[in-house]
Amino acid sequence: MRLLLVWLVNAVALIALPYLMSSIQVDS
C-alpha cells in the first residue's frame, strides 16, 4: 500500500512539474 502511494505521488509530480514550470515562465 505504501509503495502504491509513493508511485502515485511520483506520477503526479512528473505530470505537474512541467505544467508548473511553463505557467511560471508565462507569468514572468
mmCIF file of the N, C-alpha and C atoms, coordinates in Angstrom:
data_MODEL
# 
_entry.id   MODEL 
# 
loop_
_atom_site.group_PDB 
_atom_site.id 
_atom_site.type_symbol 
_atom_site.label_atom_id 
_atom_site.label_alt_id 
_atom_site.label_comp_id 
_atom_site.label_asym_id 
_atom_site.label_entity_id 
_atom_site.label_seq_id 
_atom_site.pdbx_PDB_ins_code 
_atom_site.Cartn_x 
_atom_site.Cartn_y 
_atom_site.Cartn_z 
_atom_site.occupancy 
_atom_site.B_iso_or_equiv 
_atom_site.pdbx_formal_charge 
_atom_site.auth_seq_id 
_atom_site.auth_comp_id 
_atom_site.auth_asym_id 
_atom_site.auth_atom_id 
_atom_site.pdbx_PDB_model_num 
ATOM 1  N N  . MET A 1 1  ? 0.841 -1.207 0.000   1.00 0.00 ? 1  MET A N  1 
ATOM 2  C CA . MET A 1 1  ? 0.000 0.000  0.000   1.00 0.00 ? 1  MET A CA 1 
ATOM 3  C C  . MET A 1 1  ? 0.873 1.253  0.000   1.00 0.00 ? 1  MET A C  1 
ATOM 4  N N  . ARG A 1 2  ? 1.936 1.223  0.811   1.00 0.00 ? 2  ARG A N  1 
ATOM 5  C CA . ARG A 1 2  ? 2.819 2.383  0.886   1.00 0.00 ? 2  ARG A CA 1 
ATOM 6  C C  . ARG A 1 2  ? 3.522 2.619  -0.450  1.00 0.00 ? 2  ARG A C  1 
ATOM 7  N N  . LEU A 1 3  ? 3.935 1.516  -1.087  1.00 0.00 ? 3  LEU A N  1 
ATOM 8  C CA . LEU A 1 3  ? 4.620 1.627  -2.372  1.00 0.00 ? 3  LEU A CA 1 
ATOM 9  C C  . LEU A 1 3  ? 3.707 2.245  -3.424  1.00 0.00 ? 3  LEU A C  1 
ATOM 10 N N  . LEU A 1 4  ? 2.428 1.877  -3.377  1.00 0.00 ? 4  LEU A N  1 
ATOM 11 C CA . LEU A 1 4  ? 1.454 2.433  -4.314  1.00 0.00 ? 4  LEU A CA 1 
ATOM 12 C C  . LEU A 1 4  ? 1.320 3.940  -4.113  1.00 0.00 ? 4  LEU A C  1 
ATOM 13 N N  . LEU A 1 5  ? 1.329 4.379  -2.864  1.00 0.00 ? 5  LEU A N  1 
ATOM 14 C CA . LEU A 1 5  ? 1.209 5.803  -2.557  1.00 0.00 ? 5  LEU A CA 1 
ATOM 15 C C  . LEU A 1 5  ? 2.422 6.569  -3.085  1.00 0.00 ? 5  LEU A C  1 
ATOM 16 N N  . VAL A 1 6  ? 3.605 5.986  -2.898  1.00 0.00 ? 6  VAL A N  1 
ATOM 17 C CA . VAL A 1 6  ? 4.832 6.620  -3.394  1.00 0.00 ? 6  VAL A CA 1 
ATOM 18 C C  . VAL A 1 6  ? 4.797 6.729  -4.916  1.00 0.00 ? 6  VAL A C  1 
ATOM 19 N N  . TRP A 1 7  ? 4.336 5.658  -5.588  1.00 0.00 ? 7  TRP A N  1 
ATOM 20 C CA . TRP A 1 7  ? 4.257 5.668  -7.048  1.00 0.00 ? 7  TRP A CA 1 
ATOM 21 C C  . TRP A 1 7  ? 3.280 6.731  -7.531  1.00 0.00 ? 7  TRP A C  1 
ATOM 22 N N  . LEU A 1 8  ? 2.176 6.871  -6.805  1.00 0.00 ? 8  LEU A N  1 
ATOM 23 C CA . LEU A 1 8  ? 1.157 7.841  -7.184  1.00 0.00 ? 8  LEU A CA 1 
ATOM 24 C C  . LEU A 1 8  ? 1.692 9.266  -7.048  1.00 0.00 ? 8  LEU A C  1 
ATOM 25 N N  . VAL A 1 9  ? 2.402 9.532  -5.953  1.00 0.00 ? 9  VAL A N  1 
ATOM 26 C CA . VAL A 1 9  ? 2.990 10.858 -5.741  1.00 0.00 ? 9  VAL A CA 1 
ATOM 27 C C  . VAL A 1 9  ? 4.007 11.163 -6.838  1.00 0.00 ? 9  VAL A C  1 
ATOM 28 N N  . ASN A 1 10 ? 4.832 10.186 -7.189  1.00 0.00 ? 10 ASN A N  1 
ATOM 29 C CA . ASN A 1 10 ? 5.829 10.387 -8.245  1.00 0.00 ? 10 ASN A CA 1 
ATOM 30 C C  . ASN A 1 10 ? 5.160 10.673 -9.585  1.00 0.00 ? 10 ASN A C  1 
ATOM 31 N N  . ALA A 1 11 ? 4.099 9.959  -9.886  1.00 0.00 ? 11 ALA A N  1 
ATOM 32 C CA . ALA A 1 11 ? 3.397 10.156 -11.150 1.00 0.00 ? 11 ALA A CA 1 
ATOM 33 C C  . ALA A 1 11 ? 2.787 11.553 -11.224 1.00 0.00 ? 11 ALA A C  1 
ATOM 34 N N  . VAL A 1 12 ? 2.164 11.983 -10.138 1.00 0.00 ? 12 VAL A N  1 
ATOM 35 C CA . VAL A 1 12 ? 1.557 13.319 -10.094 1.00 0.00 ? 12 VAL A CA 1 
ATOM 36 C C  . VAL A 1 12 ? 2.637 14.389 -10.216 1.00 0.00 ? 12 VAL A C  1 
ATOM 37 N N  . ALA A 1 13 ? 3.771 14.190 -9.556  1.00 0.00 ? 13 ALA A N  1 
ATOM 38 C CA . ALA A 1 13 ? 4.861 15.163 -9.607  1.00 0.00 ? 13 ALA A CA 1 
ATOM 39 C C  . ALA A 1 13 ? 5.400 15.291 -11.035 1.00 0.00 ? 13 ALA A C  1 
ATOM 40 N N  . LEU A 1 14 ? 5.580 14.160 -11.718 1.00 0.00 ? 14 LEU A N  1 
ATOM 41 C CA . LEU A 1 14 ? 6.095 14.187 -13.086 1.00 0.00 ? 14 LEU A CA 1 
ATOM 42 C C  . LEU A 1 14 ? 5.145 14.909 -14.028 1.00 0.00 ? 14 LEU A C  1 
ATOM 43 N N  . ILE A 1 15 ? 3.840 14.767 -13.777 1.00 0.00 ? 15 ILE A N  1 
ATOM 44 C CA . ILE A 1 15 ? 2.843 15.421 -14.630 1.00 0.00 ? 15 ILE A CA 1 
ATOM 45 C C  . ILE A 1 15 ? 2.730 16.907 -14.292 1.00 0.00 ? 15 ILE A C  1 
ATOM 46 N N  . ALA A 1 16 ? 2.782 17.238 -13.005 1.00 0.00 ? 16 ALA A N  1 
ATOM 47 C CA . ALA A 1 16 ? 2.543 18.610 -12.561 1.00 0.00 ? 16 ALA A CA 1 
ATOM 48 C C  . ALA A 1 16 ? 3.765 19.507 -12.759 1.00 0.00 ? 16 ALA A C  1 
ATOM 49 N N  . LEU A 1 17 ? 4.966 18.946 -12.666 1.00 0.00 ? 17 LEU A N  1 
ATOM 50 C CA . LEU A 1 17 ? 6.180 19.762 -12.709 1.00 0.00 ? 17 LEU A CA 1 
ATOM 51 C C  . LEU A 1 17 ? 6.311 20.565 -14.002 1.00 0.00 ? 17 LEU A C  1 
ATOM 52 N N  . PRO A 1 18 ? 6.238 19.945 -15.191 1.00 0.00 ? 18 PRO A N  1 
ATOM 53 C CA . PRO A 1 18 ? 6.334 20.725 -16.435 1.00 0.00 ? 18 PRO A CA 1 
ATOM 54 C C  . PRO A 1 18 ? 5.217 21.758 -16.560 1.00 0.00 ? 18 PRO A C  1 
ATOM 55 N N  . TYR A 1 19 ? 4.026 21.421 -16.065 1.00 0.00 ? 19 TYR A N  1 
ATOM 56 C CA . TYR A 1 19 ? 2.903 22.352 -16.132 1.00 0.00 ? 19 TYR A CA 1 
ATOM 57 C C  . TYR A 1 19 ? 3.173 23.582 -15.271 1.00 0.00 ? 19 TYR A C  1 
ATOM 58 N N  . LEU A 1 20 ? 3.694 23.352 -14.063 1.00 0.00 ? 20 LEU A N  1 
ATOM 59 C CA . LEU A 1 20 ? 4.014 24.466 -13.174 1.00 0.00 ? 20 LEU A CA 1 
ATOM 60 C C  . LEU A 1 20 ? 5.155 25.299 -13.753 1.00 0.00 ? 20 LEU A C  1 
ATOM 61 N N  . MET A 1 21 ? 6.155 24.651 -14.312 1.00 0.00 ? 21 MET A N  1 
ATOM 62 C CA . MET A 1 21 ? 7.293 25.365 -14.885 1.00 0.00 ? 21 MET A CA 1 
ATOM 63 C C  . MET A 1 21 ? 6.841 26.260 -16.038 1.00 0.00 ? 21 MET A C  1 
ATOM 64 N N  . SER A 1 22 ? 5.983 25.746 -16.910 1.00 0.00 ? 22 SER A N  1 
ATOM 65 C CA . SER A 1 22 ? 5.516 26.525 -18.057 1.00 0.00 ? 22 SER A CA 1 
ATOM 66 C C  . SER A 1 22 ? 4.659 27.698 -17.597 1.00 0.00 ? 22 SER A C  1 
ATOM 67 N N  . SER A 1 23 ? 3.846 27.499 -16.564 1.00 0.00 ? 23 SER A N  1 
ATOM 68 C CA . SER A 1 23 ? 2.994 28.580 -16.069 1.00 0.00 ? 23 SER A CA 1 
ATOM 69 C C  . SER A 1 23 ? 3.840 29.664 -15.410 1.00 0.00 ? 23 SER A C  1 
ATOM 70 N N  . ILE A 1 24 ? 4.935 29.262 -14.757 1.00 0.00 ? 24 ILE A N  1 
ATOM 71 C CA . ILE A 1 24 ? 5.824 30.239 -14.127 1.00 0.00 ? 24 ILE A CA 1 
ATOM 72 C C  . ILE A 1 24 ? 6.532 31.058 -15.211 1.00 0.00 ? 24 ILE A C  1 
ATOM 73 N N  . GLN A 1 25 ? 6.944 30.407 -16.293 1.00 0.00 ? 25 GLN A N  1 
ATOM 74 C CA . GLN A 1 25 ? 7.611 31.111 -17.385 1.00 0.00 ? 25 GLN A CA 1 
ATOM 75 C C  . GLN A 1 25 ? 6.654 32.098 -18.043 1.00 0.00 ? 25 GLN A C  1 
ATOM 76 N N  . VAL A 1 26 ? 5.396 31.724 -18.159 1.00 0.00 ? 26 VAL A N  1 
ATOM 77 C CA . VAL A 1 26 ? 4.397 32.603 -18.767 1.00 0.00 ? 26 VAL A CA 1 
ATOM 78 C C  . VAL A 1 26 ? 4.159 33.821 -17.878 1.00 0.00 ? 26 VAL A C  1 
ATOM 79 N N  . ASP A 1 27 ? 4.110 33.600 -16.560 1.00 0.00 ? 27 ASP A N  1 
ATOM 80 C CA . ASP A 1 27 ? 3.885 34.711 -15.629 1.00 0.00 ? 27 ASP A CA 1 
ATOM 81 C C  . ASP A 1 27 ? 5.039 35.703 -15.685 1.00 0.00 ? 27 ASP A C  1 
ATOM 82 N N  . SER A 1 28 ? 6.275 35.200 -15.757 1.00 0.00 ? 28 SER A N  1 
ATOM 83 C CA . SER A 1 28 ? 7.442 36.080 -15.754 1.00 0.00 ? 28 SER A CA 1 
ATOM 84 C C  . SER A 1 28 ? 7.860 36.415 -17.185 1.00 0.00 ? 28 SER A C  1 
# 
